């Protein structure tokens, strides 16, 4: 299960960094918002899905894997 947690961390981190970079390219406010409040990255990603499709999917997949890894530890 440690592998699943590590995969979740890598996916989330890569997607988040990518979204931060795209946010700052769009407007400093988006970049700062994503940097401080990570969940804003999902809002930005869905609002700009055409250009932020891959990082949004990576970020969301990482978050889902966190829950799957956590649930598997409990059961």
N, C-alpha and C positions, 0 to 999 in steps of 0.2 A: 504493500500500500504506500510505501514511501515513494516509490516510482511515480505513482499517480499524483501524489502531492507535489512532487518536483515538477512533473509535466504541467500541472495546473499553474504553478508559480511561474514557470518559464513562459507559458502562453499568455498569462495575464500581464506579465512584465513587458514582453515584447509588444503586445497590442497596446498597452498603456503608453509606452514611450513613443510608439508610432503615432498614436492619437495626439499626444502632447505636441509633437513636431508639426503635425498637420494643423492643429489648433492655432499654434503660434504663427504659422504661415498665413492662416486666414485672418486672424485678429489677435492682438495680444491678450484681450479679455478671455477669449476661448482657451488659449494656451494656459493662462494663469488659472482659470477655473478648473481645467482638467488636471493641472499640476497639483492644486490644493485639494480638490474634491474629485477623486477618481471616477465616481459615478457620473459626473458631468461628461466624461468621455463617451458613455453610452448615448447620452442625449445628443451630443455633437455628432457621433457616428451615425445615428439614425436620421438626424436632420440632413446630413451630407453623405448619405449612403452611397451615392454614385462614386465619390472619390475616396471614401473611407470604409469601403466594404470589407477588405481583408483585415485591417487592424481591429475593426469593430467585432468581426466574427472571432478573431483570436482572443480578444479581451473577454467576450461573452463566453466562449468555450472554456477559457481558464476559470472563470467564476463558477460555471456549472461543474467543472471537474473538482473544484474545491468542495462543493456540496456533496458530490458523489464520494470523494475520498473521506470526508467527514462521516457520511452515513455508513460507509463500509467499516469504519473503525468502531461504530456503535453496535453493529450487528454481527 
